[in-house]
């Protein structure tokens, strides 16, 4: 786009060029493995990675590059790489930017599979991992070492939704020469501009809000120029490009991201307020909610909130909680979020905490608010509380 445009307009137009593709509104799906070269010279240029066009179907097919270009432009990064899942997006930078003997700092509220990768694979490869309290802020400087290569941030935190002071952490990390990686899946580039807050690499589970329809596995890594070279090298060598079909769905999801997130934020805020007033609820973990944990930082740094949040219930018998969760009509149980449908699962955040304490008297839930009418979702939750109380 030649002129600066607002994000909602960018979402409609980035990553597509109708004149280039016979007038097609969206970039078509390109399927190819073998690419043919007209001359030996071109073939040798491709071997040296200096060929100006596509050299193999694993890299550079137009549907993939258009999705990458759209993600980079939307978030304000210098480049982006598409990968087959959100987990690939979180783990590839941890591999690309470290070597044996290095040290990384990872938030204690990190997404569980990312933590498992750190514990099982980074450590096996000789990289030391230290988890830190997500509320540490500038105090992260006290944990950095001369060999600290990455500070990994996730804000809000997975399951517990702590809002991190990303700018303070980034400033402290950069003073020691460390790269800051942020999992920005919750807010998306629409609601948190990672590079405006000092982040070097912003990763996304595009499976979630960017895809938006619970029908694609996709990830995106957006980075600055300094981080791009090692990321591109490993991305190329590991062959982790997603299919053009999946990137087509990612581009399709971007077109409606603004309207979906606006509706889900509106519904989530209303439902969170309703839950806060229930006698069965001890606390609602939704930083967009006034007086909630992290609200002031959220208000300072974020442009909006998505529809994912946590709830701490007052003490309840396991069989009563099961009755509540098993009987929902609209809320379903599933390990994802960001689609058009509403989800709910029980969570046990304290199982993975090592650097900070998380204790609650009652069970925890995670809700992902979809696109249903909030009145219907509230009625479904109300029936659930009746089951929790043994009244239905």
C-alpha positions as CSV (number, residue, x, y, z in Angstrom):
1,X,0.0,0.0,0.0
2,X,1.5,3.3,-1.1
3,X,-0.2,5.5,1.6
4,X,-0.4,5.0,5.3
5,X,-3.7,3.4,6.2
6,X,-5.5,2.5,9.4
7,X,-5.3,-1.1,10.6
8,X,-8.9,-2.0,9.6
9,X,-8.2,-0.8,6.1
10,X,-4.9,-2.6,6.0
11,X,-6.6,-5.9,6.9
12,X,-8.7,-5.7,3.8
13,X,-6.0,-4.8,1.4
14,X,-2.6,-6.1,2.6
15,X,-1.3,-9.2,0.9
16,X,-3.3,-9.1,-2.3
17,X,-2.7,-7.7,-5.8
18,X,-5.7,-8.4,-8.1
19,X,-4.0,-7.0,-11.2
20,X,-1.2,-9.5,-10.8
21,X,-3.6,-12.5,-10.7
22,X,-6.0,-11.9,-13.5
23,X,-8.1,-9.6,-11.4
24,X,-8.8,-12.1,-8.6
25,X,-9.8,-10.3,-5.4
26,X,-7.7,-12.7,-3.3
27,X,-4.4,-14.3,-4.1
28,X,-5.1,-17.7,-5.6
29,X,-3.8,-20.9,-4.0
30,X,-0.6,-21.9,-5.8
31,X,0.4,-25.5,-5.5
32,X,3.8,-26.5,-6.8
33,X,6.9,-28.5,-5.7
34,X,9.2,-28.5,-8.7
35,X,10.1,-25.2,-10.3
36,X,11.7,-25.3,-13.7
37,X,14.7,-23.1,-14.7
38,X,15.3,-21.9,-18.3
39,X,19.1,-21.9,-18.1
40,X,22.0,-23.5,-16.3
41,X,23.0,-20.0,-15.0
42,X,19.5,-19.7,-13.4
43,X,19.9,-23.1,-11.8
44,X,23.2,-22.2,-10.3
45,X,21.8,-18.9,-9.0
46,X,19.1,-20.9,-7.2
47,X,21.7,-23.2,-5.7
48,X,23.5,-20.1,-4.4
49,X,20.2,-18.7,-3.1
50,X,20.6,-15.7,-5.4
51,X,17.8,-16.5,-7.9
52,X,15.3,-13.6,-8.1
53,X,12.3,-15.8,-8.5
54,X,10.8,-18.9,-6.9
55,X,13.3,-21.7,-6.8
56,X,11.4,-24.5,-5.1
57,X,7.8,-25.0,-3.9
58,X,8.9,-25.1,-0.3
59,X,9.8,-21.4,-0.3
60,X,8.3,-18.4,-1.9
61,X,5.0,-19.5,-3.5
62,X,2.9,-16.4,-3.9
63,X,0.1,-17.4,-1.5
64,X,2.7,-17.9,1.3
65,X,4.7,-14.7,0.6
66,X,1.5,-12.6,0.4
67,X,0.5,-13.9,3.8
68,X,4.0,-13.2,5.2
69,X,4.1,-9.7,3.7
70,X,0.6,-8.9,5.1
71,X,1.6,-10.0,8.6
72,X,4.9,-8.0,8.6
73,X,3.2,-4.8,7.3
74,X,0.3,-5.2,9.8
75,X,2.5,-5.4,12.8
76,X,5.2,-3.1,11.7
77,X,8.0,-5.7,11.4
78,X,10.6,-5.8,8.7
79,X,9.8,-9.4,7.6
80,X,7.7,-12.4,8.4
81,X,7.9,-16.1,8.1
82,X,4.9,-18.4,7.8
83,X,5.1,-21.8,9.7
84,X,2.7,-24.7,10.0
85,X,1.5,-24.0,13.6
86,X,1.6,-21.6,16.5
87,X,3.9,-24.0,18.4
88,X,6.4,-23.9,15.5
89,X,6.2,-20.1,15.7
90,X,7.2,-20.1,19.4
91,X,9.9,-22.7,19.2
92,X,11.7,-21.8,15.9
93,X,13.1,-18.5,17.4
94,X,14.3,-20.4,20.5
95,X,16.3,-22.7,18.2
96,X,17.5,-20.2,15.7
97,X,18.8,-17.6,18.1
98,X,20.6,-19.9,20.6
99,X,23.5,-22.4,20.7
100,X,24.9,-24.8,23.3
101,X,26.1,-22.8,26.4
102,X,23.5,-20.0,26.0
103,X,20.9,-19.0,28.5
104,X,17.3,-17.9,27.9
105,X,14.7,-16.3,30.2
106,X,11.1,-17.5,29.8
107,X,8.0,-16.1,31.5
108,X,6.5,-18.5,34.1
109,X,3.1,-17.9,32.5
110,X,4.2,-19.2,29.1
111,X,2.0,-21.4,26.9
112,X,2.4,-25.0,28.2
113,X,3.7,-26.6,25.0
114,X,6.3,-23.9,24.7
115,X,7.5,-24.7,28.2
116,X,7.6,-28.4,27.4
117,X,9.8,-27.6,24.4
118,X,12.2,-25.6,26.6
119,X,12.4,-28.3,29.3
120,X,12.8,-31.3,27.0
121,X,14.6,-30.0,23.9
122,X,16.4,-26.7,24.6
123,X,18.0,-28.1,27.7
124,X,18.9,-31.3,25.8
125,X,20.7,-29.1,23.3
126,X,22.7,-27.4,26.0
127,X,20.7,-24.2,26.4
128,X,19.9,-23.3,30.0
129,X,16.4,-22.1,30.7
130,X,15.3,-19.9,33.6
131,X,11.7,-19.1,34.3
132,X,10.8,-15.7,35.7
133,X,7.9,-14.1,37.4
134,X,5.7,-12.5,34.7
135,X,5.3,-9.4,36.8
136,X,9.0,-8.8,37.1
137,X,9.2,-5.8,34.7
138,X,12.5,-4.0,34.7
139,X,13.7,-6.4,37.4
140,X,14.5,-8.9,34.6
141,X,17.9,-7.1,34.5
142,X,18.8,-9.0,37.7
143,X,18.3,-12.3,36.0
144,X,20.2,-11.7,32.8
145,X,23.7,-13.0,32.3
146,X,26.4,-12.3,29.8
147,X,25.2,-15.4,27.9
148,X,21.5,-14.6,28.0
149,X,20.4,-14.7,24.3
150,X,16.6,-14.5,24.5
151,X,14.0,-13.1,26.9
152,X,10.7,-14.8,26.0
153,X,7.5,-12.8,26.9
154,X,3.8,-13.7,26.7
155,X,1.4,-11.0,27.5
156,X,-1.2,-11.6,28.8
157,X,0.1,-14.9,30.2
158,X,-1.3,-18.2,29.2
159,X,-4.2,-19.4,31.6
160,X,-3.5,-16.7,34.2
161,X,-3.5,-13.5,32.0
162,X,-0.8,-11.4,33.7
163,X,0.0,-8.3,31.7
164,X,3.7,-7.9,31.4
165,X,5.6,-4.6,31.1
166,X,7.0,-5.4,27.7
167,X,8.8,-2.1,27.2
168,X,10.6,-2.3,30.6
169,X,11.6,-5.9,29.9
170,X,12.8,-5.1,26.4
171,X,14.9,-2.2,27.6
172,X,16.6,-4.3,30.2
173,X,17.1,-7.2,27.8
174,X,18.6,-5.0,25.1
175,X,21.0,-3.5,27.5
176,X,22.5,-7.0,27.8
177,X,22.3,-7.7,24.1
178,X,19.4,-10.2,24.4
179,X,16.7,-10.7,21.8
180,X,13.1,-10.2,23.0
181,X,10.6,-12.7,21.7
182,X,6.9,-12.1,22.3
183,X,4.0,-14.5,21.9
184,X,1.4,-12.0,20.7
185,X,-1.4,-14.5,19.9
186,X,-3.9,-13.1,22.4
187,X,-3.9,-9.5,21.2
188,X,-2.9,-10.0,17.5
189,X,-1.1,-7.2,15.7
190,X,-4.4,-5.3,15.7
191,X,-4.4,-4.8,19.5
192,X,-0.7,-4.8,20.4
193,X,1.9,-3.3,18.2
194,X,4.9,-5.4,19.3
195,X,7.7,-3.4,17.6
196,X,6.5,-0.2,19.1
197,X,7.3,-1.7,22.5
198,X,10.8,-2.9,21.8
199,X,10.1,-6.5,20.7
200,X,12.5,-8.1,18.2
201,X,10.4,-11.1,17.3
202,X,6.6,-11.4,17.6
203,X,5.1,-14.9,17.2
204,X,1.5,-15.8,16.5
205,X,-0.6,-18.9,16.7
206,X,-2.4,-17.9,13.5
207,X,-4.6,-20.9,14.1
208,X,-6.4,-18.7,16.6
209,X,-7.8,-15.3,15.8
210,X,-6.0,-14.8,12.5
211,X,-7.5,-18.0,11.0
212,X,-10.6,-17.3,13.0
213,X,-12.7,-20.3,11.8
214,X,-11.1,-23.3,13.7
215,X,-10.2,-25.0,10.4
216,X,-6.5,-24.3,9.9
217,X,-3.2,-24.9,11.7
218,X,-0.9,-22.0,11.0
219,X,1.8,-19.8,12.6
220,X,3.6,-16.6,11.9
221,X,6.9,-15.1,13.0
222,X,7.3,-11.4,12.5
223,X,10.8,-10.0,13.1
224,X,13.1,-7.0,12.7
225,X,16.1,-7.0,10.4
226,X,18.6,-8.2,13.0
227,X,16.6,-11.3,13.9
228,X,15.6,-12.2,10.3
229,X,18.8,-13.8,9.1
230,X,19.1,-16.7,11.7
231,X,15.3,-17.2,11.5
232,X,15.3,-17.4,7.7
233,X,18.3,-19.8,7.7
234,X,16.6,-22.3,10.1
235,X,13.2,-21.9,8.5
236,X,14.8,-22.8,5.2
237,X,16.9,-25.7,6.5
238,X,14.1,-27.3,8.5
239,X,11.6,-27.0,5.6
240,X,8.8,-25.7,7.8
241,X,6.8,-23.7,5.3
242,X,3.0,-24.2,5.5
243,X,0.9,-25.1,2.5
244,X,-0.5,-22.5,0.2
245,X,-3.9,-23.7,1.1
246,X,-3.3,-22.9,4.8
247,X,-1.9,-19.5,4.0
248,X,-4.9,-18.8,1.8
249,X,-7.1,-19.4,4.9
250,X,-4.8,-17.1,6.9
251,X,-5.2,-14.3,4.4
252,X,-9.0,-15.0,4.4
253,X,-9.1,-14.7,8.1
254,X,-7.2,-11.4,8.1
255,X,-10.0,-9.8,6.1
256,X,-12.5,-10.1,8.9
257,X,-10.2,-10.0,11.9
258,X,-11.2,-6.4,12.9
259,X,-14.9,-7.1,12.9
260,X,-14.6,-10.4,14.7
261,X,-12.3,-9.1,17.4
262,X,-14.5,-6.1,18.0
263,X,-17.5,-8.3,18.5
264,X,-15.7,-10.8,20.6
265,X,-14.2,-8.1,22.8
266,X,-17.7,-6.5,23.3
267,X,-19.3,-9.8,24.2
268,X,-16.4,-10.9,26.4
269,X,-16.5,-7.7,28.4
270,X,-20.2,-8.0,29.0
271,X,-19.9,-11.7,30.0
272,X,-16.9,-10.9,32.2
273,X,-18.8,-8.2,34.0
274,X,-21.8,-10.6,34.5
275,X,-19.5,-13.3,35.9
276,X,-17.8,-10.9,38.3
277,X,-21.1,-10.4,40.0
278,X,-21.9,-14.1,40.4
279,X,-21.6,-15.4,44.0
280,X,-19.9,-18.6,42.6
281,X,-17.0,-16.5,41.1
282,X,-14.0,-15.4,43.2
283,X,-12.3,-13.5,40.4
284,X,-12.4,-12.8,36.7
285,X,-8.9,-12.7,35.0
286,X,-9.6,-10.3,32.1
287,X,-7.3,-7.3,32.0
288,X,-9.8,-5.3,30.0
289,X,-12.1,-5.4,32.9
290,X,-11.8,-2.4,35.2
291,X,-10.2,-3.3,38.6
292,X,-8.9,-6.6,37.1
293,X,-5.3,-7.6,37.6
294,X,-3.1,-5.9,35.0
295,X,-5.8,-3.4,33.9
296,X,-3.6,-0.3,34.1
297,X,-0.8,-1.8,32.0
298,X,-3.3,-3.2,29.5
299,X,-4.9,0.2,29.2
300,X,-1.5,1.9,28.7
301,X,-0.2,-0.5,26.1
302,X,-3.0,-2.3,24.3
303,X,-5.5,-1.0,21.7
304,X,-8.1,-3.6,22.6
305,X,-8.8,-7.0,24.1
306,X,-9.7,-10.4,22.6
307,X,-12.3,-12.7,23.8
308,X,-10.1,-15.1,25.9
309,X,-10.0,-14.8,29.7
310,X,-9.9,-16.8,32.9
311,X,-12.3,-17.3,35.9
312,X,-11.5,-18.4,39.4
313,X,-14.5,-20.1,41.0
314,X,-15.1,-20.4,44.7
315,X,-14.5,-23.9,46.1
316,X,-16.6,-26.5,44.4
317,X,-16.7,-30.3,44.5
318,X,-15.2,-32.0,41.4
319,X,-18.4,-33.8,40.5
320,X,-20.4,-30.5,40.6
321,X,-17.8,-28.8,38.4
322,X,-18.0,-31.7,36.0
323,X,-21.8,-31.5,35.9
324,X,-21.5,-27.8,35.1
325,X,-19.0,-28.3,32.2
326,X,-20.6,-31.5,30.8
327,X,-24.0,-29.9,30.3
328,X,-23.4,-26.8,28.3
329,X,-25.4,-26.2,25.2
330,X,-23.4,-23.5,23.5
331,X,-20.0,-23.6,25.3
332,X,-17.9,-26.6,24.2
333,X,-14.7,-28.0,25.6
334,X,-11.7,-28.0,23.4
335,X,-8.0,-27.0,23.5
336,X,-8.0,-24.0,21.3
337,X,-9.6,-20.6,21.0
338,X,-10.0,-17.7,18.6
339,X,-12.6,-19.3,16.4
340,X,-16.3,-18.3,15.8
341,X,-17.5,-20.7,18.5
342,X,-17.4,-20.3,22.3
343,X,-15.2,-22.7,24.4
344,X,-14.6,-23.5,28.0
345,X,-12.1,-25.7,29.8
346,X,-11.0,-26.3,33.4
347,X,-7.3,-25.3,34.0
348,X,-4.7,-26.0,36.7
349,X,-2.1,-23.2,36.3
350,X,-0.2,-24.1,39.4
351,X,1.0,-27.4,37.8
352,X,3.6,-25.6,35.7
353,X,4.7,-22.7,38.0
354,X,8.3,-22.8,39.2
355,X,9.3,-19.1,39.5
356,X,6.1,-17.6,40.9
357,X,3.3,-18.9,43.1
358,X,-0.2,-19.5,41.8
359,X,-2.7,-20.7,44.3
360,X,-6.5,-20.5,44.4
361,X,-9.1,-21.8,46.8
362,X,-11.4,-22.9,44.0
363,X,-11.1,-24.3,40.4
364,X,-10.0,-22.3,37.4
365,X,-11.7,-22.0,34.0
366,X,-10.7,-20.6,30.7
367,X,-13.4,-19.1,28.5
368,X,-13.1,-18.2,24.8
369,X,-16.0,-16.1,23.7
370,X,-17.2,-16.6,20.2
371,X,-19.6,-14.8,17.9
372,X,-22.8,-16.0,19.4
373,X,-25.3,-13.5,20.9
374,X,-24.0,-12.7,24.5
375,X,-27.5,-13.0,25.9
376,X,-27.6,-16.7,24.8
377,X,-24.1,-17.3,26.2
378,X,-25.0,-15.8,29.5
379,X,-28.1,-17.9,29.7
380,X,-26.0,-21.0,29.0
381,X,-23.6,-20.0,31.7
382,X,-26.5,-19.4,34.1
383,X,-27.7,-22.9,33.5
384,X,-24.2,-24.1,34.2
385,X,-24.1,-22.4,37.5
386,X,-27.4,-24.1,38.4
387,X,-25.8,-27.4,37.7
388,X,-22.8,-26.4,39.8
389,X,-25.1,-25.6,42.7
390,X,-27.0,-28.9,42.3
391,X,-30.2,-27.1,41.2
392,X,-30.5,-28.7,37.7
